[in-house]
Every structure is written in structure tokens, then in C-alpha cells.
Amino acid sequence: MTGLQRVVATPGHGQGAWRRPECRPFPAWGGGGPGREQRERSVAVALGALRRHGGPRRGLAAELAREHGGVARSWQRSVAEALAAFESEQAQDGDASP
């Protein structure tokens, strides 16, 4: 029985069945996986770039895509995630200053 057949045969299919782990055809969903490692690396690269430049600037995602490979849209997501961390750092530094 394939994952989809198992889901279709599950009572309550179509009524929130996907929320129950036993109904998911791929139990690894939501666990992070190897894609998350790559995202964390790209976020670290983007955070380094934000620190070097002193903050966000236009075209950073495209520049990182050219420099490190990949598509600009993926780098936009990483830059957005890094920007949240960068702003949090800046807020903490601002609170620590006398």
C-alpha cells in the first residue's frame, strides 16, 4: 500500500486527516531535514553580509546568488531570516548601550 492509498483508506480523510501524523505519507515532513541545514548555512552567509554592510541594502539577495550560486528568490528568504536576526542583535546592542 502506497502512502497515498494509506491516506485515502484512513477514516476521516478530508476532515483534517493530514494533521494526524499516522495519516501523512511522508513522516519526515516538518522535521527540518537536509534542506534546513542548507538554509541555515545560507542564513549565516546572509547575516555575515548584513554585518559587513551595516544593515540591509537593495540587491543583497541577487549579489549573494551570483557570488555563492543558487537563485535570488532562495537568497531573498535567507536574507529575510537573517535580517530578523540582525535586527534582534541590533536591538539587544541598543539596550546594552548606556
C-alpha atoms as an extended CHARMM CRD file, in Angstrom:
* protein
*
        98  EXT
         1         1  MET       CA              0.0000000000        0.0000000000        0.0000000000  PROA      1               0.0000000000
         2         2  THR       CA              1.4570000000        3.3720000000       -1.0050000000  PROA      2               0.0000000000
         3         3  GLY       CA              1.3550000000        6.4120000000        1.2200000000  PROA      3               0.0000000000
         4         4  LEU       CA             -1.4820000000        7.9540000000       -0.7480000000  PROA      4               0.0000000000
         5         5  GLN       CA             -3.5150000000        4.7430000000       -0.6100000000  PROA      5               0.0000000000
         6         6  ARG       CA             -2.9560000000        4.6320000000        3.1370000000  PROA      6               0.0000000000
         7         7  VAL       CA             -4.1940000000        8.2160000000        3.4720000000  PROA      7               0.0000000000
         8         8  VAL       CA             -7.2480000000        7.6590000000        1.2910000000  PROA      8               0.0000000000
         9         9  ALA       CA             -8.1020000000        4.4870000000        3.2220000000  PROA      9               0.0000000000
        10        10  THR       CA             -7.8200000000        6.3110000000        6.5510000000  PROA      10              0.0000000000
        11        11  PRO       CA            -11.1350000000        7.1310000000        8.2140000000  PROA      11              0.0000000000
        12        12  GLY       CA            -11.7630000000       10.8490000000        8.3280000000  PROA      12              0.0000000000
        13        13  HSD       CA             -9.7510000000       11.6380000000        5.2120000000  PROA      13              0.0000000000
        14        14  GLY       CA            -10.5440000000       15.1350000000        4.1140000000  PROA      14              0.0000000000
        15        15  GLN       CA            -11.5160000000       16.2080000000        7.5980000000  PROA      15              0.0000000000
        16        16  GLY       CA             -8.1600000000       17.2410000000        8.9690000000  PROA      16              0.0000000000
        17        17  ALA       CA             -6.5720000000       13.8420000000        8.4270000000  PROA      17              0.0000000000
        18        18  TRP       CA             -3.3110000000       15.4270000000        7.2870000000  PROA      18              0.0000000000
        19        19  ARG       CA             -2.8780000000       16.8550000000       10.7550000000  PROA      19              0.0000000000
        20        20  ARG       CA             -2.5830000000       13.3740000000       12.2380000000  PROA      20              0.0000000000
        21        21  PRO       CA              0.9900000000       12.0380000000       11.8450000000  PROA      21              0.0000000000
        22        22  GLU       CA             -0.1700000000        8.4900000000       11.1030000000  PROA      22              0.0000000000
        23        23  CYS       CA             -2.0080000000        9.7850000000        8.0140000000  PROA      23              0.0000000000
        24        24  ARG       CA              0.9550000000       11.5220000000        6.4140000000  PROA      24              0.0000000000
        25        25  PRO       CA              2.5800000000        9.6330000000        3.5530000000  PROA      25              0.0000000000
        26        26  PHE       CA              5.9710000000       11.1580000000        4.4400000000  PROA      26              0.0000000000
        27        27  PRO       CA              6.5470000000       11.0620000000        8.1900000000  PROA      27              0.0000000000
        28        28  ALA       CA              9.6570000000       13.2150000000        7.8450000000  PROA      28              0.0000000000
        29        29  TRP       CA              7.5980000000       16.2790000000        6.8980000000  PROA      29              0.0000000000
        30        30  GLY       CA              8.1660000000       19.0840000000        9.3360000000  PROA      30              0.0000000000
        31        31  GLY       CA             11.3810000000       17.5970000000       10.7010000000  PROA      31              0.0000000000
        32        32  GLY       CA             13.7530000000       20.0220000000        9.0190000000  PROA      32              0.0000000000
        33        33  GLY       CA             15.8270000000       17.5760000000        7.0270000000  PROA      33              0.0000000000
        34        34  PRO       CA             18.8290000000       18.2960000000        4.8230000000  PROA      34              0.0000000000
        35        35  GLY       CA             17.1920000000       21.3580000000        3.2600000000  PROA      35              0.0000000000
        36        36  ARG       CA             17.1320000000       23.0640000000        6.6380000000  PROA      36              0.0000000000
        37        37  GLU       CA             20.9070000000       22.6360000000        7.0260000000  PROA      37              0.0000000000
        38        38  GLN       CA             21.4690000000       24.3530000000        3.7090000000  PROA      38              0.0000000000
        39        39  ARG       CA             19.0670000000       27.1660000000        4.6790000000  PROA      39              0.0000000000
        40        40  GLU       CA             20.9100000000       27.6840000000        7.9780000000  PROA      40              0.0000000000
        41        41  ARG       CA             24.2130000000       27.9650000000        6.1100000000  PROA      41              0.0000000000
        42        42  SER       CA             22.7530000000       30.4860000000        3.6610000000  PROA      42              0.0000000000
        43        43  VAL       CA             21.2310000000       32.4780000000        6.5340000000  PROA      43              0.0000000000
        44        44  ALA       CA             24.6650000000       32.5740000000        8.1950000000  PROA      44              0.0000000000
        45        45  VAL       CA             26.2160000000       33.8630000000        4.9500000000  PROA      45              0.0000000000
        46        46  ALA       CA             23.4760000000       36.4880000000        4.6060000000  PROA      46              0.0000000000
        47        47  LEU       CA             23.8880000000       37.5300000000        8.2520000000  PROA      47              0.0000000000
        48        48  GLY       CA             27.6180000000       37.9680000000        7.6660000000  PROA      48              0.0000000000
        49        49  ALA       CA             26.8870000000       40.1710000000        4.6660000000  PROA      49              0.0000000000
        50        50  LEU       CA             24.4150000000       42.2570000000        6.6710000000  PROA      50              0.0000000000
        51        51  ARG       CA             27.0220000000       42.7660000000        9.3930000000  PROA      51              0.0000000000
        52        52  ARG       CA             29.7100000000       43.7320000000        6.8640000000  PROA      52              0.0000000000
        53        53  HSD       CA             27.4400000000       46.2680000000        5.1830000000  PROA      53              0.0000000000
        54        54  GLY       CA             25.9840000000       47.5600000000        8.4390000000  PROA      54              0.0000000000
        55        55  GLY       CA             22.4330000000       46.5990000000        7.5500000000  PROA      55              0.0000000000
        56        56  PRO       CA             20.1520000000       45.7420000000        4.6690000000  PROA      56              0.0000000000
        57        57  ARG       CA             20.6530000000       47.1220000000        1.2100000000  PROA      57              0.0000000000
        58        58  ARG       CA             18.9370000000       46.7210000000       -2.0940000000  PROA      58              0.0000000000
        59        59  GLY       CA             20.1100000000       43.8450000000       -4.2680000000  PROA      59              0.0000000000
        60        60  LEU       CA             21.8060000000       41.8630000000       -1.4990000000  PROA      60              0.0000000000
        61        61  ALA       CA             19.9840000000       38.6190000000       -2.3370000000  PROA      61              0.0000000000
        62        62  ALA       CA             20.9070000000       38.8860000000       -6.0260000000  PROA      62              0.0000000000
        63        63  GLU       CA             24.5160000000       39.6090000000       -5.1250000000  PROA      63              0.0000000000
        64        64  LEU       CA             24.6690000000       36.5580000000       -2.8450000000  PROA      64              0.0000000000
        65        65  ALA       CA             23.0800000000       34.4110000000       -5.5670000000  PROA      65              0.0000000000
        66        66  ARG       CA             25.7560000000       35.4960000000       -8.0470000000  PROA      66              0.0000000000
        67        67  GLU       CA             28.5500000000       35.0550000000       -5.5180000000  PROA      67              0.0000000000
        68        68  HSD       CA             27.5050000000       31.7290000000       -3.9650000000  PROA      68              0.0000000000
        69        69  GLY       CA             25.1940000000       30.1990000000       -6.5670000000  PROA      69              0.0000000000
        70        70  GLY       CA             21.5010000000       29.4600000000       -6.3790000000  PROA      70              0.0000000000
        71        71  VAL       CA             18.5280000000       31.5640000000       -7.2810000000  PROA      71              0.0000000000
        72        72  ALA       CA             17.8300000000       35.0340000000       -5.9480000000  PROA      72              0.0000000000
        73        73  ARG       CA             14.4210000000       34.0190000000       -4.5410000000  PROA      73              0.0000000000
        74        74  SER       CA             16.0140000000       31.4540000000       -2.2160000000  PROA      74              0.0000000000
        75        75  TRP       CA             18.5360000000       34.0330000000       -1.1160000000  PROA      75              0.0000000000
        76        76  GLN       CA             15.7080000000       36.5160000000       -0.5020000000  PROA      76              0.0000000000
        77        77  ARG       CA             14.2250000000       34.0860000000        2.0150000000  PROA      77              0.0000000000
        78        78  SER       CA             17.6080000000       33.6450000000        3.6780000000  PROA      78              0.0000000000
        79        79  VAL       CA             18.2210000000       37.4010000000        3.7670000000  PROA      79              0.0000000000
        80        80  ALA       CA             14.7810000000       37.9460000000        5.3170000000  PROA      80              0.0000000000
        81        81  GLU       CA             15.5220000000       35.3800000000        8.0160000000  PROA      81              0.0000000000
        82        82  ALA       CA             18.9900000000       36.8550000000        8.5890000000  PROA      82              0.0000000000
        83        83  LEU       CA             17.5330000000       40.3640000000        8.7210000000  PROA      83              0.0000000000
        84        84  ALA       CA             15.2520000000       39.3340000000       11.5870000000  PROA      84              0.0000000000
        85        85  ALA       CA             18.2810000000       38.0100000000       13.4800000000  PROA      85              0.0000000000
        86        86  PHE       CA             20.3160000000       41.1160000000       12.6020000000  PROA      86              0.0000000000
        87        87  GLU       CA             17.5840000000       43.4690000000       13.8380000000  PROA      87              0.0000000000
        88        88  SER       CA             17.2810000000       41.4390000000       17.0260000000  PROA      88              0.0000000000
        89        89  GLU       CA             21.0510000000       41.7660000000       17.5610000000  PROA      89              0.0000000000
        90        90  GLN       CA             20.8600000000       45.4950000000       16.9340000000  PROA      90              0.0000000000
        91        91  ALA       CA             18.0130000000       45.8770000000       19.4160000000  PROA      91              0.0000000000
        92        92  GLN       CA             19.9670000000       43.9660000000       22.0570000000  PROA      92              0.0000000000
        93        93  ASP       CA             23.0820000000       46.0680000000       21.3970000000  PROA      93              0.0000000000
        94        94  GLY       CA             20.9760000000       49.2150000000       21.6810000000  PROA      94              0.0000000000
        95        95  ASP       CA             19.5580000000       48.0810000000       25.0110000000  PROA      95              0.0000000000
        96        96  ALA       CA             23.0410000000       47.2740000000       26.3400000000  PROA      96              0.0000000000
        97        97  SER       CA             24.4450000000       50.7140000000       25.4420000000  PROA      97              0.0000000000
        98        98  PRO       CA             24.4770000000       53.2770000000       28.2750000000  PROA      98              0.0000000000
